[in-house]
Amino acid sequence: MLATTPDQLRAEVAELIEKLGPGRSSLIPILQEVKRRYRGVDPEAMQVVAEALDIHPVEVYSVTSFYAFLHGAPEGRFVIRLCRSLSCDFAGKEAVAEALQKELGVGFDESTDDGLFTLEWASCMGMCDQGPAMLVNDRVFTRVTPDQVPAILADCRTLAAEEG
């Protein structure tokens, strides 16, 4: 996670609870926001969320470990998820995967040294008729070809440079 004090994290979680509600139904949205802000949900953050929602830390850990989009590992600024469904396989997913790995210099479930990109698999994106499908943060790309990969990554780098 990005550097923050436990008190800052507690204050932010309290703010989220005020906005989303104090019940268990707020757990996933709170974890999503913590992950968005800090690019990860570490054990300390899980403990803070559990205390704030008055639930056992194991429950928070169970949720973060069950849902792939909440896993605790730190992520890059841009999380690239490539669909590995059978239909994307038939549409050429493997060539796109190879292009991503070559361009980024990392494998799947790894992040670039600069912290800009994380490469992950996704089970299904619901784009089976438009594969290979890829998700970059919240942006969906369909019918992705290996030739498109450098331009997609260049757009991410440009956006990161503009945002600072």
Beta strands, then each sheet from edge to edge (+ up, - down):
strand 1: 78-83
strand 2: 110-111
strand 3: 117-122
strand 4: 134-136
strand 5: 139-141
sheet 1: 2+ 3- 1- 4+ 5-
end
